[in-house]
Amino acid sequence: MDEEYDVIVLGTGLKECILSGLLSVDGLKVLHMDRNDYYGGESTSLNLVKLWKRFKGNESPPEHLGISKEYNVDMVPKFMMANGALVRVLIHTSVTKYLNFKAVDGSFVYNNGKIHKVPATDVEALKSNLMGLFEKRRARKFFIYVQDYEENDPKSHEGLDLKKVTTKEVISKYGLEDDTVDFIGHALALHRDDTYLDEPALDTVKRMKLYAESLARFQGGSPYIYPLYGLGELPQAFARLSAVYGGTYMLSKPECKVEFDESGKAYGVTSEGETAKCKKIVCDPSYLPDKVRKIGKVARAICIMKHPIPDTKDSHSVQIILPKKQLKRKSDMYVFCCSYAHNVAPKGKFIAFVSTEAETDKPEIELKPGIDLLGPVEETFFDIYDRYEPTNNPEEDSCFVTNSYDATTHFETTVKDVLALYSKITGKELDLSVDLDAASAGEQDAA
């Protein structure tokens, strides 16, 4: 291990693996280590026995839940936007050849006590039972404006400079009601709070266009895709990629102590008495606890069921967003469901997650609005974990620390963090102009 590397990556979570892959493809010499004997860190994937052990101690799971190894339960489940940044990253690094994707059946939003399909186009707006007749017409006009908007074509701007005009001003031009704005902002544009209303509208319009374009890609019921066997496949796919480019992966490396020189700059990592030298360190918060601060916590429930979520048109995979206003909370709640159709559970079984930014220490009570949507549940595991963000200056100590995973059940925020860190590490923006069709080879299931 006594070698010199450009970058040492600590932890094999999704973010660390993506960064490791991107840096390897760039030609950097990368050593990737993990103190655990499995891939994935916080975002690992567990079979039933491991899931049981983690949340229930030494009991063994009941037989009626099925064969343990047929479960691949992601600890941080997130769907991917079909045309989104993560899929572009996967194509850019050619990791798509190690993965098979399947389209996600449904995308829903909670409104006034019921769940509704998220309308993403002018045609869907007219069919949606989220809105009354006149509101449907207003929403349809707004959707047509968004669909026709092209940043480089002033004719499509209708006199609005979206780099200056706020989202609130654009929406008020179409006279949309608060409930409509709520589902557009949170379930379509995937904003997590309402600050976007006072920000330039361009970002929200781009997010809405991405949703609609992703939805159109597979003609399915949602804009999302998900790997067969779950996200646990991703870190291993990136490990293979790294090996192709000469990177080295080492699991079960105890301690992984980052070494600093007198000026406070990291110069290597010591494990089992050997020190590997490097110019830069990339790691998750658990490897450098004195360089991060706690910024919140996520409450989640993992539920095993033997039926789809009611009122989702029997969807085998689905996301439901419960906007905070609907629940009178400070943050949105998310429901994620996947099943044996994505090979994450035995035949006839469904895995549902309910997650939110925790506002109390009682996840059982706090997550009730989401759990109540699921129908009968065979088994539930509750959990709260802390969220951290880095406090250090990488220019001073050469340490690039990722943020903890948030409560969202889609990848948009995670990829944002990865791309920002990539730019800090390399000093350049990642070029994501790729041929999106390159990801369809493994997506025969997604039609």
Salt bridges, closest charged atoms under 4 A:
GLU3 OE1 - LYS29 NZ 2.96
ASP6 OD1 - LYS279 NZ 2.76
ASP26 OD2 - LYS428 NZ 3.57
GLU124 OE2 - LYS117 NZ 3.16
GLU135 OE1 - ARG138 NE 2.93
GLU151 OE2 - LYS163 NZ 3.87
GLU151 OE1 - LYS206 NZ 3.36
GLU158 OE1 - LYS173 NZ 3.24
ASP161 OD2 - LYS164 NZ 3.90
GLU177 OE2 - ARG138 NH2 3.54
ASP194 OD1 - HIS186 NE2 2.71
ASP198 OD1 - LYS168 NZ 3.15
ASP203 OD2 - ARG207 NE 3.10
GLU259 OE1 - LYS257 NZ 3.32
GLU272 OE1 - LYS253 NZ 2.86
ASP332 OD2 - HIS186 ND1 2.51
GLU357 OE1 - ARG387 NE 2.92
GLU359 OE2 - ARG329 NH2 3.38
ASP361 OD1 - LYS297 NZ 2.33
GLU366 OE2 - ARG329 NH1 3.16
ASP372 OD2 - LYS368 NZ 2.88
GLU378 OE2 - HIS64 ND1 3.07
GLU378 OE1 - LYS349 NZ 2.80
GLU379 OE2 - LYS56 NZ 2.88
ASP383 OD2 - ARG300 NH2 2.56
ASP386 OD1 - LYS294 NZ 3.29
GLU389 OE2 - ARG293 NH2 2.44
ASP397 OD2 - LYS291 NZ 2.89
ASP406 OD1 - LYS78 NZ 3.05
ASP406 OD2 - ARG192 NH1 3.16
ASP417 OD2 - LYS15 NZ 2.76
GLU443 OE1 - ARG217 NH2 3.61
